Amino acid sequence: MAASRGSSHPKAVAEVDTSLETDNPLPPPTYAQSIASPINIILFALLITSIYLRLRSKPPVTLSKPPPPIVFRTFTPPTLKPYNGENNMPVYLAVNGKVFDVSSGRNFYGPGGPYENFAGRDASRGLACGSFDEDMLTKDLEGPLDDLKGLGEEEWEAMRGWEERFQEKYLVVGKLVAVGDPEASK
C-alpha cells in the first residue's frame, strides 16, 4: 500500500497542475504602475511645498514705534490751551484738576467734534452741567481756576461720573493749577 500511495500522489499533483492550466487559465500578469503618475507628482510637490513653508526662515517681526513717553506735569490754563488738537497737537482736557490725554477720542474732543469746546480747557463745569456752551468755560485764563461753587449735588455727581469714565479710558498726564500757584513753576 505504501508503494501505491507514493506512486498515486505524484500523479494526483500532476493532474491538478494540468487541470489548472487547461481549465482556469491564469490572468495575464499585471504591470506595476509607475511611481511617476501625475497624481503622485502633484502630491509630492504639495508635500515639498508644505515642508518648505514650515521650515523657511521668517522675516523678523517689527513692532511699530511706541508713542513718546508722557511725563506727568503741572499745567496752568494758558499752558493747557495749545493742547486742543490743532496743528497736530495732542488733545488734553481737565476735569476736577486732573489733565487727561483724550487724543484717542480726537473725533469727540478734537476740532470738529461735539466736545471740541473742552479741548485744551478745564471742562469740569461744562461736564457737570451737561452743557457744551462756551460760557461754561473759564474766560480769564490768567485768573483763578473755577472753584465750581454753585454746583448742586446732582451736578457734582455728574462731574464725578465723567471723571471716573476718563480715568478708566484715558491717561492722566498732569494736574491743573492756577497761574500764580507755586506748583505752576515746577
Salt bridges, closest charged atoms under 4 A:
GLU134 OE2 - ARG121 NH1 3.56
ASP146 OD2 - ARG125 NE 2.72
ASP147 OD2 - LYS149 NZ 3.83
GLU153 OE2 - ARG160 NH1 3.94
GLU157 OE1 - ARG160 NH1 3.23
GLU163 OE2 - LYS98 NZ 2.95
GLU183 OE1 - LYS175 NZ 2.18
